[in-house]
């Protein structure tokens, strides 16, 4: 994990230098989510609003929490859950690789069970498809390739407003060529 943080710090500084040299010091950055498995222990490092979800027993659970103005205001008690559900300020990212002087990644450790599935994704996906629908798609007995095709198709059909990027991680024993 330290090695990953060190590499992200290098990329962060490279982006800052690039912005200074080529874009008059305007922000050049990216959100980030990194998943690491070590046997029965998993970890996630992230900055921004790219997310990691875990599907366990057909329940999709967010393993990350967006670094957004909305969440900061909630944490400080400046707005209520009801006001936050209206979504104002939710898309203002407060952390990203390359964005500020220093980069700070959050880290979370968690248990991995044999049938857990993981989804790393950008906001283009989860803003286009509801979490319940994502859980249904991931729970189907399709091959991984078909699941990915169906997720992408639904996001695009829903009119995704941003880049749709995702990685699906499934246990080896579940990888089969199930019917479409």
N, C-alpha and C positions, 0 to 999 in steps of 0.2 A: 504493500500500500504506500509505503514511503517512496518507493521507486516511481510509482504512478504519479504521486503528488509532485515529485521532483521534475518529471517529464512535462507535466501540465504547467508547472511554473516556467519552464523554458519556453514552451509554446506561448504562454501568456506574454512573456517579455518580447518574444519575436513579433507577436501581433501588435504590441504597443510600439515597438520600433517601426514596424511597417506603417502603422497609422501616422506616426510622426513624420516619417520620410516621404510618404506617398499621398497622404490624405489630410494634410494640414492639421494633424493631431485630432481629427474626428475619430469617434469610436469605431473600432473594427473589432468585433468579438463574436463569440459563439457560446451558446449554452452547452452543457456537457453532462453526460451520465455514463458511468463506468461500472460494470458488474464484474465481480471477481468471485470465483468459487474455490473453496478449499475443503473438499470432502463434504461434511455436513454443515459447514459454516459458509455463509455467503456474506459479501459486503458490497456496498454501493457507495461511490463517491459522486458528488454532483455539484453543479453550479448553474443556477438559472431555473428554467421551467421544463427542461427535458426530464422525463420521468422513468422510474422503474416501477413496474407492477409485478405482483406475484399472484398467480392463480393457484389456489389451493381449495380442493373440494368444491369446485365450480364458483368460488367467491374470489373476485378480483380485488386485491388490496394494494393501495398505493404504498410503496416502500420509501418514497421520497416526498418532500414537501417543497413546493415551488418557492423560489426566492423571488418574491414579487412584492410590490408595494401593498397590495391587498393583504397578504399574509402578515407583513410587518405591522400594518395598522390593526389587524385582528389581535396579534400578539401583544400589542401595547394597549389594547382596550380602547382604541380610538374609534372603532366602528363595531357594530354588532354583527353576528352571524347573518342576520336577516339582510342588513345593508350589503354585506359581502356577497350574498347570493345574487344580488342585482348585477354584480360583475364590474362595477366601475373601478378602474385602477388595477384590475387583475392582470392586464397584459403588460404592465410596466415592470420590467425585470430589474432586480436590484443587484444581481451578481451574474457575471459572465466572464469567460476566459477572454482576456484582452481589454476588458472594458474600463477597469479602474486601476489605480496605482498598484494595488496588491490584489492577489487572487486568494480567496478562501474557499476551499471545498468543504462541504459537509460530508460526514462519514457515518454510516450506519452498518452495524453487524446484525446478522439474523440467522436463524436456523433454516436449513434446507431439508425438506423431506423428499422421499424418492419420487413422488408423483407431481411435485411442484413444477409449474411452468412460469417462465419469466418473460416479460415484454419490456424492452427499452424503447422509448419513443419520444418523438418531438411533439410539440403542441399542435402541429398540423393534424396529427392523428386524433388525439383525445379531445380536441375542440370540434372535430367533425363527427365523431362517433361516440355515443354515450358509453360509459364504463360497463353498464349492464349488457349492451350489445357486444362489446369487445369480449366480455366474459363468455357470452353464449357462443361466439365464434371460436374462441380458444378451447371450449369444452367439447366441441364436435369431434367425431372420430375421423376427421379428415387427415390427410398427410400434411406435413408441415408446409409443403409448397402450396397446396390448395388453401390452407388457412391463410397464408400470407397473401395469396392472390385475392381471396374474398375480403380480407381486411382492407387491402389497398383499393379494391373496387368500390367498397362501401364508402370509404373516406372520400374518394373522388366523386362518387355519385351524390354525396351529401354536400358537395361544393366546398371542400377543404380550402380554407383561406390562406394557408401557409404551407410550407414544405411538409410533406408527409414522409417521415423517416421512422423506421422501426426495425428492431431485431427481435426475433422470437427464439427463445431457448426452451427446449423440451428435453425431458429425460430420454436417454438413449433407447430404453426398452419401449418407449411409446412411438418411436419413429418407425412407421411402417408405411406401406402403400395402400392405405385404406381407400375405399371407394369415394368418388367425388360426389 
